[in-house]
């Protein structure tokens, strides 16, 4: 049966995020993902509060990257969280966003290698090993915790491109696929499956999650309105081949990008078309969202992650998802 | 015996608590829903004291947000973040006397 996850961006104060996290747990969500961006509130502080105020939901950063935060520190934070909420903690690790990394002067070098090495170091050190590591990107000269970590923490790899997706299937206990459209998700799942095959693992050993931009409301206009800002940023950041695959005019996407750069939100948001919303979000009434999720499930995903904006009113949207959408798939 | 002074925060809490005690049980759930919406949608985040936020989260986690102590915390938060809108909520729920009491309490803060 499909699991439902939910993502929050800690741009809002901790007490709002944690209120929603408790609500999500009560509403049947099984996974909570907190994004990790230097310009928002800290992911581990937020997760610590989540650990204290929730009882059963599984949670973790969705996703952190090994460039901004050294994998040894990530392992320390996750291992400590796993003491606070044993068995409920997972790590979400991806290569990060190049533009964000550049803004703080961090170079994204060899992303595939960096992920392999970071995951390797994470697993070793959280198993209590003294890690002497001579990788291409990361090196440790004898790193060991002075406390006994509870190992076996699942690692989810965040991925978008074909090589990273394949790698995620190969080394991950889970994969976070950054896609919303059935065509994109199906393609991504096939790449993940290839990685799983190469690692001689069973398909059910890897939790494959579609990490979506999501917006639900009983009134479709309100659902769309909430999705538009997020979609405008996705469109602006998408390469031409992705836009063309969805029949989106590259010139229109360029105009949105220019408007966003100029902080002209009105112009940027008015350029977002229904085709863009359909390609880059799961958006609509509960019935429309159910239909789209059902389509995505055919590709073989095992977790559906509800990501920003969730809805025009987050509290109402979580209630709608719990009562109508999760209920639909659990009965 | 020396009578210890009651702290300002404690007095305010007691004022809100007394107000909550006068709210009919049937109105507590709709009131709690409206107050939580008000608090979550407020742009005056910085006015929320962290202890009060933690009290609300504790009550929410334990499903006791509509208890007298839970509702007191919610009301205090709503009145701090959105005083005028909180009074409006009482009026909408036809709790006119509570709205009047609330005006008196918020005037003290």
Interface residues (C-beta under 8 A of the other chain):
Chain A: X12 X13 X14 X15 X16 X18 X19 X22 X23 X49 X53 X54 X55 X313 X314 X315
Chain B: X36 X37 X40 X41 X45 X48 X50 X53 X54 X56 X57 X58 X60 X61
